[in-house]
Amino acid sequence: MLHSQGHARVRAHEKGSEPAVISFPPPRDGDQPSGSTGRGKLSLSATSAGKFIALEFGTVSTVAYLTSLLYHRLVVPELPIATEYTSAAVLLAALYCGAALGLRDFTHLQNFRHQRLLWNAVRATSLAFAFLVSGMFLLKVSDEYSRGAFVVQFGTVCLAALALRGVLISRQQRALERGELALRRAFIVGDLRQSRGLSQRLRDNGVITVSQFTLAQVERPDGARALIEACRTAGADDIFVLPSADQIGRMPTIVDHLSQLPVAVHVMVPGLDGLLAASEVVEFGDVAAVQVQGRPLSAVDEALKRGFDIVVASVLLVTLSPLLLVVAALIKLGDRGPVLFRQVRHGFNNEAITVLKFRTMRVSEAPEDFRQATRDDPRITWLGGWLRRTSIDELPQLINVLRGEMSIVGPRPHALAHNRMFEERIPPLSRRHNMKPGITGWAQVNLLRGETDTLEKMQKRIDYDLFYIDHWSFLFDLKIILLTAVMLLSVNNYRQSF
């Protein structure tokens, strides 16, 4: 039965009119092509998986050991090199490879899921070091292991893993473009009108179409047996079934027949294209459902992002405390108003939060009398203009980050009155609140900051915010932080965007 085939994956295409795909994994270990790969071609077989793991093991162990060696030679030459470093490097590499296997990284390489492959390099490194530290602590063998060496090792191993996977991805892409890659072989079953452009898009992702069958042929007497024999003859690795809407009910029977083959079966579901990307079939006991939208961040991702926020906010508050005190004193000397400006804005899940900023105007507005600041606004003080151009007025929001109300990176929070101005005209506006608001964001580094007095400006900012939510990764956050730092050094850019 359909349910017995295990977990399925639905992928909603970003463009085109093709239906989404539900994939049923093959009843065999691995995803190696069953057909001939051809002499001289790069094969993504079980042998390649072994080479992939061996290459990562060698890279991680070598980098981990050399890092500890160089750290002691260059930083603390007076201390002897700990004997644990050699065994720890080997253990670390084993833990990393175990995590990579658990994250199914070779499968992601096979299926051209390059972004997930790179992100998993960071996750596997984090898991490996976490297990290593836990094991050393429990065994009480961590006394001679330098904390400095540990931190440096983590950074270099993470970079080395990312670099190695980047090279493998680049090599895979070049091999595919030259026709040197042994592609997976696909057998298409169903109405070909449902598969417009499918063959070419599959080929672009390492899958070639070797044969086709219509569902009418399958439904003839002995049609299922003929299909199975045709798939075996063609050496298919994947079968794509393309039913029309009235044929969906027959899929369990067809999938049952195809389960006799050691291949992956993918059902192209009409009408599901256009849903948010990366949907999947999930199970709640004996209840299976297609999850077309999940939480923006998994529990692990939320913990990683929150931990990063706490560390960065704490470091910045301590480091910048002299600047914060000077700015507070200058604001207080300017007039008798408060140092901080407090405004209620929408936070995560539309919850109201009080956002802190250094006061830059002479008069604080009531929420019901909201009016956005404009270029050369007469309400802005001479100090406030400088604070706004350099974004120093936003620094008190580091306190909001420590409170858990905001993040370092995320969609910028809007005032409640500002949201009310556009929420009816831009229906997806509230979806930007599916993640915590940030001090900086993808829209801001693309010069979409300051006044949003037109529908077009607000729509553009929201488009960038939703792109960030749909494509979030820890590396994406780091990229935005780096771009923010670069832009802060470019006063002209910020003046233009204010």
Secondary structure, DSSP 8 states (H G I E B T S, - for coil): -GGGG---EEE--SSSS--EEEEE--SSSS----S---TT-B--SHHHHHHHHHHHHHHHHHHHHHHHHHHHHHT-TTS---THHHHHHHHHHHHHHHHHHHTTHHHHHHTT-HHHHHHHHHHHHHHHHHHHHHHHHHHT--TTS-HHHHHHHHHHHHHHHHHHHHHHHHHHHHHHHHT-B--EEEEEEE-GGGGTTHHHHHHHTTEEEEEEE-HHHHTSTTHHHHHHHHHHHHT-SEEEEE--GGGGGGHHHHHHHHTTSSSEEEEEETT-TTS-SSEEEEEETTEEEEES---SS-HHHHHHHHHHHHHHHHHHHHHTHHHHHHHHHHHHHH-SS-SEEEEEEE-GGG-EEEEEEE--BSS---GGG-----TT-TTB-HHHHHHHHHTGGGTTHHHHHHHTS-EEES----BHHHHHHHTTTSGGGGGGGGS--EEE-HHHHTT--S---SHHHHHHHHHHHHHHHHT--HHHHHHHHHHHHHHHT-HHHHHHH-
